């Protein structure tokens, strides 16, 4: 900086000497281009005018403002004011040349001129030696765009940012060069080339530790998270590159580990990083462990709200315990049941607790817990920003924080969880924070949200036995039923804003298969309490295949096989399930048989209520449904082929859900226990049910199954355990247990419907007859319940490891590893939860806002089912499994 100051002064002097070398005097005492003698005494002049030259892109008054001089100001010439003005111009960094002249003087007035040359502007930026994602990240960090001015400071800043960026990726020897080339097509503009030479990544060859006795070398190396020897096989998947910032963090982790063990005086005496070769470094660390300390006493000072005995119980640290500073911090600040939360959940937002080592004697420490409780804070206002989808009352009804109430940290966290669960806002970008005002004892709660698209459109097509099967499904998650007949209130083409869910789905294979479903859910029926109302209805019709179609297909297959082998392969055969184009001329229309069909229809009404006990994560739901099944010559269901069956089902579901994020869950759990049953009408009738079940006639089957009877009990549980401390990029262990039982009130009247179809991807297709599809990866679809083996009981146990790959508004992507086991039984009495078939594999989940959750899994089944080993299987997942 000193040489710049000298240059400034020299430039200023030269400006006066050179610019004013010629002095002209007029008759009216006005002196033009006066000669300024810096060795002489200064004279006082009033600035009468200022002329600006050489900066066409700026207004004159802006340039004059940069100088700090004003017209009418009295200054000394020569003097400090002009020197200061030149320095101010240099500090702006906008000018490559600065010259301040005196154009003329008249009596005690002076006219000044600022002759400036601008720094060149950037016409184009080229990135050399960088990958696409690196270029994007560096662009965001540097903020360099065409049109910006290019200065030496900016060039140095670019160099520092690029080299620091690559050092953070393990390229410690990365070098950045900023090259400027004059743009001949644009005046005073330059082309900037940012050239990155990353060189080789630097890895850790060996870590040498001295002075350690309490912790072994191996334990110290295990403490390091990011600084690892490249030959350490126990950390095969851990970072091996050397990053200096990560190394400093690991040194602090080592001190924290010693403190955790009671060694409060542990220090890093010396550390150094030396080159082993061009690609690796050796790390040398010397520690002084000090001695181990214990708690002698804990005294509380300043507590009036809670008694000392209660605080001691919450703290959970007693006399004689090792002085564990990490545990002390967790019990006072971090844990969900920490002392800080005890106070802040009761309004004491301004509470402070400072543990002080009041006495250290030998290896014993007396702790004094100095408490400042402050006064309780009440919520002044709750501000919601970024909501452009829902009516604000819909967001506010989910909040546990309201103006006028005492502040509660747990209510704030719960409110954030409820907003995330709604699905209308990006949970990864929520910023919910309190802004306290200690002077008046209030706090404002600011909710900065970012809306995201939550409606879904599903369009799919598949190839089946009778041709193409298409499906179109529309799911609107922000529906507003009350605005249905008020088009002026629509947001787009549908009524929106009330957070209701409306779903309509159509699936068809032309004449062979049609399915229609409609559902509506209002999570706050009536708008005042979290009581849900759900209504759904469905209808499907499936037509059978003409027997002659199969016979013709088989005959065509034999003819084609004979021709290909005996006569050189004339003709063409496209598969047993497709049409034959040759001598048989069998097409899809010949397969249609309207005399064979299965029709199903039903309607369900449900009502749910959020409970307050045992806690308000629990919900209780009751539903009532009616379903009718109509069959004619339906030979695919071996229980019955003709007739009409009816069922009235009453169900209750007790559930608890405390997960933090429905898309990528990091912590929490969900449990569900449901019981659905039909009335046991057969127990009160006088029919001979045993005789009817043993009589294999259509008349007997029609009478036997006129009213379906069953009870179904299901239990489902999921837990999510975070495996690292990252708030965003959290690796999660998910465990799951499912059990389902389908029983009957009458042993002679087992339900042919509502059974379990177990195995494969768990996606229900068009050819399932009122069955519940259960996934078990590593095995084919329905492998555990093939034709003739209906599932009346099943279990499934899963452990999955989730690793986040992309968490954004546009997409959520995470790969997973899984192990699972399960089985199915044809009778409840045969249920054995320890007789399971095992599998393992890997997969990926992708959530796209307009499509929903998709996945692809590969699983390997280790065991045999009905004599066939599961083996290798791929499974495509569409939709989120519950």
HELIX and SHEET records of a PDB file:
HELIX    1   1 UNK A    2  UNK A   19  1                                  18    
HELIX    2   2 UNK A   60  UNK A   67  1                                   8    
HELIX    3   3 UNK A   80  UNK A   92  1                                  13    
HELIX    4   4 UNK A  132  UNK A  142  1                                  11    
HELIX    5   5 UNK A  152  UNK A  167  1                                  16    
HELIX    6   6 UNK A  217  UNK A  223  1                                   7    
HELIX    7   7 UNK A  233  UNK A  235  5                                   3    
HELIX    8   8 UNK A  244  UNK A  260  1                                  17    
HELIX    9   9 UNK A  308  UNK A  315  1                                   8    
HELIX   10  10 UNK A  325  UNK A  329  1                                   5    
HELIX   11  11 UNK A  330  UNK A  334  3                                   5    
HELIX   12  12 UNK A  339  UNK A  344  1                                   6    
HELIX   13  13 UNK A  392  UNK A  396  1                                   5    
HELIX   14  14 UNK A  409  UNK A  422  1                                  14    
HELIX   15  15 UNK A  427  UNK A  429  5                                   3    
HELIX   16  16 UNK A  481  UNK A  483  5                                   3    
HELIX   17  17 UNK A  487  UNK A  489  5                                   3    
HELIX   18  18 UNK A  547  UNK A  566  1                                  20    
HELIX   19  19 UNK A  588  UNK A  590  5                                   3    
HELIX   20  20 UNK A  681  UNK A  684  5                                   4    
HELIX   21  21 UNK A  689  UNK A  694  1                                   6    
HELIX   22  22 UNK A  698  UNK A  704  1                                   7    
HELIX   23  23 UNK A  828  UNK A  830  5                                   3    
SHEET    1   A 6 UNK A  24  UNK A  25  0                                        
SHEET    2   A 6 UNK A  30  UNK A  32 -1                                        
SHEET    3   A 6 UNK A  95  UNK A 106 -1                                        
SHEET    4   A 6 UNK A 109  UNK A 118 -1                                        
SHEET    5   A 6 UNK A  43  UNK A  53  1                                        
SHEET    6   A 6 UNK A  74  UNK A  77 -1                                        
SHEET    1   B 3 UNK A 121  UNK A 128  0                                        
SHEET    2   B 3 UNK A 189  UNK A 197  1                                        
SHEET    3   B 3 UNK A 175  UNK A 182 -1                                        
SHEET    1   C 3 UNK A 203  UNK A 210  0                                        
SHEET    2   C 3 UNK A 280  UNK A 288  1                                        
SHEET    3   C 3 UNK A 267  UNK A 275 -1                                        
SHEET    1   D 3 UNK A 294  UNK A 301  0                                        
SHEET    2   D 3 UNK A 364  UNK A 372  1                                        
SHEET    3   D 3 UNK A 352  UNK A 361 -1                                        
SHEET    1   E 3 UNK A 378  UNK A 385  0                                        
SHEET    2   E 3 UNK A 442  UNK A 448  1                                        
SHEET    3   E 3 UNK A 431  UNK A 437 -1                                        
SHEET    1   F16 UNK A 456  UNK A 464  0                                        
SHEET    2   F16 UNK A 467  UNK A 479 -1                                        
SHEET    3   F16 UNK A 500  UNK A 508 -1                                        
SHEET    4   F16 UNK A 513  UNK A 522 -1                                        
SHEET    5   F16 UNK A 531  UNK A 545 -1                                        
SHEET    6   F16 UNK A 592  UNK A 610 -1                                        
SHEET    7   F16 UNK A 618  UNK A 632 -1                                        
SHEET    8   F16 UNK A 643  UNK A 657 -1                                        
SHEET    9   F16 UNK A 668  UNK A 678 -1                                        
SHEET   10   F16 UNK A 711  UNK A 722 -1                                        
SHEET   11   F16 UNK A 732  UNK A 743 -1                                        
SHEET   12   F16 UNK A 793  UNK A 807 -1                                        
SHEET   13   F16 UNK A 811  UNK A 825 -1                                        
SHEET   14   F16 UNK A 837  UNK A 848 -1                                        
SHEET   15   F16 UNK A 852  UNK A 865 -1                                        
SHEET   16   F16 UNK A 868  UNK A 878 -1                                        
SHEET    1   G 2 UNK A 572  UNK A 573  0                                        
SHEET    2   G 2 UNK A 580  UNK A 581 -1                                        
SHEET    1   H 2 UNK A 756  UNK A 758  0                                        
SHEET    2   H 2 UNK A 772  UNK A 774  1                                        
END                                                                             
